[in-house]
Amino acid sequence: MKASSSLRSVLTSLALLGAGFAITPVVATLPAAAQSQGAAALTGNVSSAEEGKMEGVVVSAKRKGATFMVSVVSNAQGEFSFPKDRLVPGDYDITMRAIGYTLPATTATVADSSPAQIDLKLNKATHEQLALQMSNSEWMQSAPGSNVEKTTMLRCLDCHGFQRPIFSKKNADEMALVVHRMSAHTANASPDFPFFLTDANETLAKPPTKGEADLAAYIATINLSKGDDWSFPLKPMPRPKGKATQVIVTTYDLPGLAAPHDTLRDARGNVWFSDFQEQFIGKLDPKTGETTQYPVPISKPGFPTGSLMLTMDKEGMIWEGMMGQAQVAKLDPKTGKVDILLAPEWDKGDTRFTMIDALHSDVDGKLWTKTNGGPDPKHANKLYQVDLKTGAFKEFLPPPGRRDIAAYGLVTDLDNNVYSLDNNFDQKQIWRTDAKTGEVHYIDVVNGGGRRGHIDSQNRLWFSQFYTNRYGMYDPKTDKVTQFQVPTPFAGAYDVQYDDVKYAWGADMSTDLVQRLDPVTGEWTAYLLPISINTRHVDVQKTDNPYGTSSVWSEGQQNGKIVHVEPTTP
């Protein structure tokens, strides 16, 4: 399989490298959710010479000048239909996603009087085009190598997609220097924001470690270092079928270099988002596509900006962990005022606040948060309870002889006790810290630890297992864990939330899919998104859905998008 000069030019471009203010899009108002599945604004068929009528093609319509895009999926007869309430009259660019195929530039005009009709004839993609369409998971499924080698590569997705290393022409020695350099960057670095740790110079003065060299050697066996071809066939996943085609996806563009890490819908329908790299709290109005950014003050000039976990208390206050600025930020949505809280060691080097949960702070007036990193172990990985009235920080300590209890993920239960989820491949436990006594209860999960999660209305913890690619559910009444294997290999399961009725929703960093699980029957439905996405969080919308089922909000941390996935059938 040859990588032509046109592909190489694309690969070159992939080389490594308070009050708010509103961003107002030049668009018409986004219609309210469809009330009827019968009326259509735009219909058509999808076909190709190779397959005839095509099921599972994601067809997207974006009004010219708009900041949002609406997508539907073709059925078994190749038919697609956009509900009338989703497309206002106007001129639309029509695109599609079906791996292995392309669509010439296509437009359609939607009118008020009768549905517009358009038939899409897809062309077979070239090898170069197919390579650029592959998702991260498809690359990992295609490439040779052991499960350990591929799982280790999942860490690349923290900052960028697999296309960068796999399309690289660096040999093992050259790639070892690149992998080594990556270790000197902060957890929220990216090609646009190449933040470095304070000890980066010291790190880079040393040679690559054995682990870094081993990873580099593996990458050199699957990239283009030995010529303009890969040594293995590309294996795309099948397109969606059946229930997976019965969905509407709305994709919202965010301004500038926004990198949304978490999304959270409030009672008024606004969608709040944290930004992994820029210093603000964001708000999206899904009805208009308008985005508002609330700047957060800088406490540590010269240190990385950006935030990770977003949470909301019962009074509607928005809270964020401001990462490298070592702050807890609070926004009052009514006034737009932003306040910050600083722990005693906020100014200690690379100490950062990541996870934060105020969802059940109404129980005792306390918020949970944690620090991560820093040059001094005394200031790294601490678990804190914050008094919302006084701003005082109370540190919680591990039991004698046990490891620290401030892991990666942080989730509060209905009594405002806190679960810690340790995201390590060989981690065999998660744990719960009692808010009143500080007692720590360790819970066996076989292996794979946990990454992100949520509490359901039965006080059960749902959590993802990134490296072992599973969803887990812990029931404190029985003290038992139930695990569900995500069917897509090398997905990098990142977050999961139960809708309190029937389904658990999850998403990941690798597949461009949003997964829906029926934990009773074991049925999985995988909804393919219209864009490449790198998901870090899901927020389930449990009510007010026009099709009688839950839906989910998520985000593309590496491409500045927010998506809303709405099944049209239960």
ZAMARGU-4260 file (C-alpha; in steps of 0.2 Angstrom, whole numbers, plus 5000, padded with zeros to 4 digits):
<rodrens>
0) 5000/5000/5000 | 5008/5016/4994 | 5008/5033/5002 | 5008/5045/4988 | 5015/5063/4987
5) 4998/5070/4991 | 4997/5059/5006 | 5014/5064/5012 | 5009/5083/5010 | 4995/5079/5022
10) 5006/5070/5034 | 5018/5084/5034 | 5004/5096/5040 | 5002/5083/5054 | 5019/5085/5061
15) 5021/5088/5080 | 5022/5104/5083 | 4922/5192/5181 | 4909/5195/5166 | 4909/5184/5151
20) 4910/5189/5133 | 4899/5181/5120 | 4904/5174/5103 | 4889/5177/5092 | 4887/5165/5077
25) 4880/5172/5060 | 4866/5159/5060 | 4847/5158/5061 | 4840/5151/5077 | 4842/5132/5079
30) 4824/5125/5080 | 4817/5117/5095 | 4818/5099/5097 | 4807/5090/5084 | 4789/5086/5090
35) 4785/5075/5076 | 4795/5061/5067 | 4783/5062/5051 | 4787/5079/5044 | 4803/5081/5034
40) 4814/5095/5028 | 4826/5085/5018 | 4826/5067/5012 | 4836/5056/5000 | 4845/5040/4996
45) 4863/5035/4997 | 4871/5023/4985 | 4887/5018/4977 | 4892/5008/4962 | 4900/4995/4974
50) 4886/4992/4986 | 4870/4999/4978 | 4859/5006/4992 | 4869/5009/5008 | 4864/5008/5026
55) 4874/5016/5040 | 4880/5032/5030 | 4880/5047/5042 | 4873/5061/5032 | 4876/5079/5038
60) 4868/5096/5034 | 4876/5112/5039 | 4868/5129/5034 | 4880/5141/5026 | 4888/5152/5040
65) 4881/5141/5054 | 4890/5135/5069 | 4881/5119/5071 | 4878/5104/5060 | 4863/5091/5060
70) 4867/5073/5055 | 4856/5058/5052 | 4860/5040/5046 | 4853/5030/5031 | 4843/5015/5034
75) 4843/4998/5027 | 4835/5004/5011 | 4848/5018/5009 | 4835/5031/5014 | 4838/5046/5025
80) 4827/5060/5032 | 4830/5076/5042 | 4815/5081/5053 | 4807/5098/5048 | 4810/5105/5065
85) 4829/5103/5063 | 4833/5112/5047 | 4826/5130/5044 | 4824/5136/5026 | 4841/5140/5018
90) 4856/5133/5008 | 4865/5119/5016 | 4882/5110/5013 | 4879/5091/5013 | 4893/5080/5019
95) 4893/5062/5024 | 4904/5049/5034 | 4906/5031/5027 | 4923/5024/5028 | 4930/5019/5011
100) 4919/5032/5002 | 4919/5050/4997 | 4906/5062/4991 | 4909/5077/4979 | 4905/5094/4985
105) 4886/5094/4987 | 4873/5107/4992 | 4854/5107/4995 | 4841/5121/4997 | 4828/5118/5011
110) 4811/5127/5009 | 4796/5129/5019 | 4784/5122/5007 | 4789/5104/5004 | 4803/5093/5008
115) 4819/5095/4998 | 4825/5079/4989 | 4843/5074/4986 | 4851/5058/4981 | 4869/5055/4986
120) 4881/5045/4974 | 4897/5040/4984 | 4913/5036/4976 | 4926/5023/4981 | 4940/5031/4992
125) 4958/5030/4986 | 4970/5021/4998 | 4976/5038/5004 | 4959/5044/5007 | 4955/5028/5017
130) 4970/5030/5028 | 4965/5048/5033 | 4947/5042/5037 | 4953/5028/5049 | 4948/5031/5068
135) 4961/5028/5081 | 4953/5011/5086 | 4953/5005/5067 | 4972/5009/5067 | 4975/4999/5082
140) 4964/4984/5076 | 4973/4985/5059 | 4991/4986/5066 | 5001/4970/5071 | 5007/4970/5089
145) 5003/4963/5106 | 4989/4969/5117 | 5002/4977/5129 | 5010/4986/5115 | 4994/4993/5108
150) 4987/4997/5125 | 5003/5007/5130 | 5000/5017/5114 | 4983/5023/5121 | 4992/5036/5131
155) 4996/5045/5114 | 4978/5050/5114 | 4979/5061/5128 | 4987/5074/5117 | 4984/5069/5099
160) 4977/5055/5088 | 4986/5039/5081 | 4989/5047/5064 | 5004/5057/5071 | 5015/5042/5076
165) 5008/5030/5063 | 5011/5042/5048 | 5028/5047/5055 | 5043/5041/5045 | 5055/5041/5061
170) 5065/5026/5065 | 5066/5018/5082 | 5080/5029/5088 | 5072/5045/5081 | 5055/5040/5088
175) 5063/5037/5105 | 5068/5055/5107 | 5050/5060/5102 | 5042/5049/5115 | 5055/5055/5128
180) 5051/5073/5124 | 5032/5069/5126 | 5036/5064/5144 | 5042/5082/5148 | 5025/5090/5143
185) 5010/5093/5155 | 4995/5081/5155 | 4985/5095/5145 | 4998/5099/5132 | 4994/5099/5114
190) 5001/5104/5097 | 4993/5121/5099 | 4997/5122/5118 | 5014/5113/5120 | 5015/5116/5139
195) 5031/5109/5148 | 5033/5103/5166 | 5045/5114/5176 | 5058/5100/5177 | 5057/5098/5158
200) 5075/5103/5155 | 5081/5090/5168 | 5070/5077/5160 | 5077/5080/5143 | 5095/5080/5148
205) 5093/5062/5152 | 5092/5048/5139 | 5075/5040/5135 | 5070/5026/5147 | 5069/5008/5143
210) 5050/5010/5142 | 5051/5024/5131 | 5063/5016/5119 | 5052/5000/5119 | 5037/5010/5114
215) 5047/5019/5101 | 5053/5003/5094 | 5035/4996/5092 | 5029/5012/5084 | 5043/5011/5071
220) 5037/4993/5066 | 5020/5000/5061 | 5023/5018/5054 | 5031/5023/5038 | 5049/5023/5043
225) 5053/5009/5031 | 5045/5016/5016 | 5029/5024/5008 | 5018/5009/5013 | 5012/5001/5029
230) 5016/4982/5031 | 4998/4978/5036 | 4981/4980/5028 | 4969/4993/5034 | 4954/4986/5042
235) 4939/4998/5043 | 4925/4994/5055 | 4907/4990/5048 | 4895/5004/5046 | 4880/5006/5058
240) 4865/4995/5056 | 4848/4993/5064 | 4845/5003/5080 | 4862/5012/5077 | 4855/5021/5062
245) 4840/5028/5072 | 4848/5044/5079 | 4850/5062/5076 | 4867/5070/5081 | 4869/5089/5082
250) 4887/5095/5082 | 4892/5112/5088 | 4907/5122/5084 | 4916/5131/5098 | 4926/5147/5094
255) 4945/5149/5092 | 4956/5135/5100 | 4943/5129/5112 | 4947/5112/5119 | 4931/5106/5129
260) 4935/5092/5142 | 4919/5091/5151 | 4901/5096/5147 | 4886/5098/5159 | 4868/5103/5154
265) 4859/5114/5167 | 4841/5115/5171 | 4838/5130/5158 | 4845/5120/5144 | 4862/5128/5143
270) 4877/5117/5141 | 4893/5122/5151 | 4910/5116/5146 | 4927/5116/5154 | 4942/5120/5142
275) 4957/5109/5144 | 4970/5123/5138 | 4962/5140/5139 | 4958/5150/5155 | 4939/5151/5155
280) 4923/5143/5159 | 4912/5141/5144 | 4893/5141/5140 | 4884/5135/5125 | 4866/5140/5121
285) 4860/5125/5110 | 4845/5135/5104 | 4856/5148/5095 | 4873/5141/5095 | 4880/5156/5104
290) 4895/5153/5115 | 4899/5164/5131 | 4916/5163/5139 | 4919/5168/5157 | 4938/5172/5160
295) 4946/5165/5176 | 4960/5175/5184 | 4978/5169/5182 | 4986/5164/5199 | 5002/5157/5193
300) 5010/5167/5178 | 5020/5156/5167 | 5011/5140/5172 | 4999/5131/5160 | 4981/5137/5159
305) 4966/5127/5156 | 4953/5116/5167 | 4948/5098/5168 | 4932/5093/5178 | 4916/5103/5178
310) 4903/5101/5191 | 4888/5110/5197 | 4880/5112/5215 | 4862/5111/5219 | 4861/5130/5219
315) 4867/5131/5201 | 4884/5137/5204 | 4897/5131/5192 | 4914/5124/5199 | 4930/5119/5189
320) 4947/5112/5193 | 4959/5124/5185 | 4973/5112/5182 | 4991/5120/5181 | 4985/5136/5189
325) 4981/5126/5205 | 4964/5134/5208 | 4946/5129/5211 | 4935/5141/5201 | 4917/5146/5205
330) 4906/5155/5193 | 4889/5162/5198 | 4879/5160/5181 | 4867/5174/5187 | 4880/5188/5189
335) 4894/5181/5178 | 4906/5183/5193 | 4921/5171/5195 | 4929/5168/5212 | 4944/5156/5215
340) 4950/5146/5230 | 4968/5141/5233 | 4974/5127/5244 | 4989/5129/5255 | 5001/5122/5242
345) 4994/5130/5227 | 5011/5138/5223 | 5021/5123/5224 | 5028/5120/5206 | 5017/5109/5195
350) 5004/5105/5208 | 4987/5106/5199 | 4969/5104/5203 | 4960/5091/5191 | 4945/5083/5198
355) 4931/5092/5208 | 4914/5087/5213 | 4900/5098/5221 | 4885/5088/5215 | 4880/5082/5232
360) 4887/5097/5242 | 4870/5101/5249 | 4871/5086/5261 | 4885/5094/5271 | 4891/5110/5263
365) 4907/5102/5257 | 4915/5100/5240 | 4928/5087/5236 | 4943/5090/5225 | 4961/5084/5223
370) 4978/5089/5218 | 4989/5080/5206 | 5008/5081/5202 | 5021/5093/5208 | 5039/5091/5212
375) 5037/5087/5230 | 5028/5071/5235 | 5021/5080/5250 | 5011/5091/5239 | 5005/5078/5226
380) 4990/5068/5225 | 4981/5075/5240 | 4962/5072/5243 | 4953/5087/5250 | 4936/5092/5257
385) 4932/5111/5255 | 4920/5120/5266 | 4909/5130/5254 | 4905/5144/5267 | 4923/5147/5274
390) 4934/5141/5259 | 4944/5130/5271 | 4953/5114/5264 | 4953/5098/5275 | 4965/5085/5269
395) 4961/5066/5270 | 4974/5054/5273 | 4976/5036/5268 | 4975/5022/5281 | 4992/5017/5288
400) 5003/5007/5276 | 4991/5010/5261 | 4994/5021/5246 | 4988/5038/5243 | 4969/5039/5241
405) 4968/5054/5229 | 4968/5044/5212 | 4963/5051/5195 | 4944/5050/5194 | 4933/5058/5208
410) 4914/5054/5211 | 4903/5059/5225 | 4889/5047/5231 | 4871/5053/5237 | 4878/5055/5255
415) 4893/5065/5248 | 4906/5052/5252 | 4919/5051/5238 | 4925/5037/5226 | 4943/5038/5219
420) 4946/5029/5203 | 4965/5025/5199 | 4968/5024/5181 | 4982/5012/5180 | 4983/4996/5170
425) 4988/4985/5184 | 4977/4993/5197 | 4965/4981/5205 | 4955/4992/5217 | 4945/5008/5218
430) 4940/5015/5234 | 4927/5026/5244 | 4931/5038/5258 | 4918/5042/5271 | 4915/5060/5272
435) 4912/5060/5291 | 4925/5048/5297 | 4938/5047/5284 | 4937/5028/5284 | 4943/5021/5267
440) 4934/5006/5259 | 4944/4997/5246 | 4934/4988/5232 | 4941/4975/5221 | 4939/4977/5202
445) 4951/4963/5196 | 4962/4975/5186 | 4961/4990/5176 | 4957/5002/5189 | 4944/5016/5184
450) 4945/5033/5175 | 4929/5043/5175 | 4911/5039/5182 | 4894/5044/5189 | 4882/5040/5203
455) 4865/5034/5198 | 4849/5037/5208 | 4851/5020/5217 | 4868/5026/5224 | 4877/5014/5213
460) 4894/5019/5205 | 4896/5018/5186 | 4914/5019/5180 | 4925/5016/5165 | 4940/5006/5164
465) 4951/5014/5151 | 4965/5001/5149 | 4954/4985/5150 | 4941/4993/5140 | 4926/4990/5151
470) 4912/4998/5160 | 4910/4994/5179 | 4895/4996/5191 | 4898/4995/5210 | 4883/4992/5221
475) 4887/4997/5239 | 4872/4987/5245 | 4879/4971/5240 | 4898/4977/5239 | 4899/4969/5222
480) 4906/4975/5205 | 4898/4970/5189 | 4908/4973/5173 | 4903/4975/5155 | 4916/4973/5141
485) 4915/4986/5127 | 4913/4977/5111 | 4924/4988/5101 | 4943/4984/5103 | 4955/4997/5109
490) 4941/5009/5112 | 4949/5017/5128 | 4933/5018/5137 | 4933/5035/5146 | 4917/5039/5155
495) 4900/5031/5158 | 4883/5036/5166 | 4867/5027/5169 | 4851/5036/5164 | 4841/5030/5179
500) 4829/5021/5168 | 4836/5008/5156 | 4853/5013/5148 | 4871/5016/5152 | 4879/5028/5141
505) 4898/5029/5137 | 4911/5036/5126 | 4929/5035/5123 | 4945/5043/5115 | 4947/5031/5101
510) 4932/5025/5091 | 4921/5041/5086 | 4907/5031/5094 | 4895/5035/5108 | 4890/5018/5116
515) 4873/5014/5123 | 4872/4998/5135 | 4856/4989/5141 | 4864/4982/5157 | 4850/4969/5159
520) 4850/4962/5142 | 4868/4966/5137 | 4863/4974/5121 | 4875/4987/5115 | 4871/5001/5102
525) 4885/5010/5095 | 4881/5027/5087 | 4894/5033/5074 | 4897/5052/5075 | 4899/5063/5060
530) 4916/5069/5065 | 4932/5062/5072 | 4931/5065/5091 | 4941/5062/5107 | 4929/5061/5121
535) 4933/5063/5140 | 4916/5065/5148 | 4897/5061/5145 | 4882/5070/5152 | 4866/5061/5150
540) 4850/5071/5147 | 4837/5061/5156 | 4821/5071/5152 | 4813/5083/5140 | 4818/5072/5125
545) 4806/5072/5110 | 4808/5054/5106 | 4805/5046/5123 | 4822/5040/5127 | 4838/5047/5136
550) 4851/5056/5126 | 4869/5061/5129 | 4880/5077/5128 | 4899/5074/5125 | 4913/5084/5117
555) 4928/5083/5105 | 4943/5089/5116 | 4955/5089/5102 | 4944/5097/5089 | 4933/5110/5098
560) 4916/5102/5096 | 4901/5098/5107 | 4889/5084/5101 | 4872/5080/5106 | 4867/5062/5102
565) 4848/5058/5102 | 4841/5041/5098 | 4824/5042/5089 | 4819/5025/5095 | 4821/5018/5113
</rodrens>
